[in-house]
């Protein structure tokens, strides 16, 4: 469930991403927030920004493992008097930076920053917070074969050793609460994007008294399907929708799904080799059915609706699949190369360790490796093929870099206990949004995430992809802003009126 833009997390909020918060906010301690701070403190036009860091235990209850510095920045409201609230944002990942995107968040929150502050905390191991690298880069991890990805996970675990237990969602949630306490903020409204929708409910369950409201965008539940079937099914649904809504009609959705199934089957038998240039280096990616799955459910969901009239991976997919079935591999190769160019050199410890420590698996994490494989294969066999849309079960589950069998070799000895899925959540106002073209965190998962909160409001945003706030009209941000200010989303009719994305005509 990586966030939607390029780079290590394939995550990183692009300009226009927003986050929100409403809370009862007493003035911050003047001694702590006299203005400015460390040299790395970002500059945001029109706002004072206060920065600092906290020393936190690496692993709670294990002082022998040492401590870690967690950095934060507070973008102050521009209006007079005390702030009405503080916006606490997590942009996803796991492990995406927040402080480095202060200007982008402030631009997205322009209206609310009249009387709200914005709190940004870099999760441990990322950005301005202390790094604990494990020697696996983003590009290496993304472009490796599935066996190479599993080997990278095992190597990362060996490099971290018992420090791997320091990378968990619960630890990040507790870091945020420690910053909240340092600042003297009584309550936060939490805003989570993508993985942030996993993190923020964990915060709410561990610190319920500190939560005023919750906004989740691109959401999924903690007890998500470890075989990722909702995403597999949503790929076909997204293809049908873009074809049906294209004006003039550019493709036949049913044919696009058939072409996807044919392409997946051919790649299952004979993968392509695709050279990809990223960060000045060239990689030769073995493009399999699993890589196709990743391209179609994760990469193709990213940024959809941000520029409806412009080109997009999802809008080009029906044409590329049609050409592949007809024997022309060029268009699909180009989509793979364009997407792969975002690969970077960032260390993957904050991503791999959180995913392998916390996420639900299709095997018992305390079982030995041979038993894990048996349990995983039994789960795949029991799922049948119908639940994976146009893909085979095994092929699709070789696509997620945060799921399937990728964490199979994560060791029992130095891992944290998996994150519980039966969270006790406070009865606060909750707004959940999903894009109806998002196969990464599809509507089906968003509805399940919303159902975990009493009295939550769920909305599917038509013609939007992963994290729908990126759409350019201001419709989504208007709905979320009203929710923040009033506790209700108000008129949501515009969520069904966003323009359809451009689709490359099939046959040209």
Secondary structure as UniProt FT lines:
FT   TURN            8..9
FT   TURN            15..16
FT   TURN            30..32
FT   TURN            39..40
FT   TURN            45..46
FT   STRAND          49..57
FT   TURN            60..61
FT   HELIX           63..65
FT   STRAND          67..75
FT   STRAND          85..90
FT   TURN            93..95
FT   HELIX           99..101
FT   HELIX           102..108
FT   TURN            109..111
FT   HELIX           112..114
FT   STRAND          116..121
FT   TURN            124..125
FT   TURN            127..128
FT   HELIX           138..143
FT   HELIX           146..160
FT   HELIX           161..166
FT   HELIX           169..183
FT   STRAND          188..193
FT   TURN            194..195
FT   HELIX           196..206
FT   HELIX           208..210
FT   STRAND          211..217
FT   TURN            222..223
FT   TURN            226..227
FT   HELIX           229..245
FT   HELIX           253..269
FT   STRAND          272..278
FT   TURN            279..280
FT   STRAND          281..287
FT   HELIX           289..297
FT   HELIX           299..301
FT   TURN            303..309
FT   HELIX           313..325
FT   TURN            326..327
FT   HELIX           330..340
FT   TURN            341..342
FT   HELIX           349..358
FT   TURN            365..366
FT   HELIX           369..383
FT   TURN            384..385
FT   HELIX           386..388
FT   TURN            389..390
FT   HELIX           393..397
FT   TURN            398..399
FT   TURN            401..402
FT   TURN            404..409
FT   TURN            413..414
FT   STRAND          429..435
FT   TURN            436..437
FT   HELIX           443..451
FT   TURN            454..455
FT   STRAND          457..461
FT   TURN            462..463
FT   HELIX           468..470
FT   TURN            472..473
FT   HELIX           475..486
FT   HELIX           493..496
FT   TURN            506..507
//
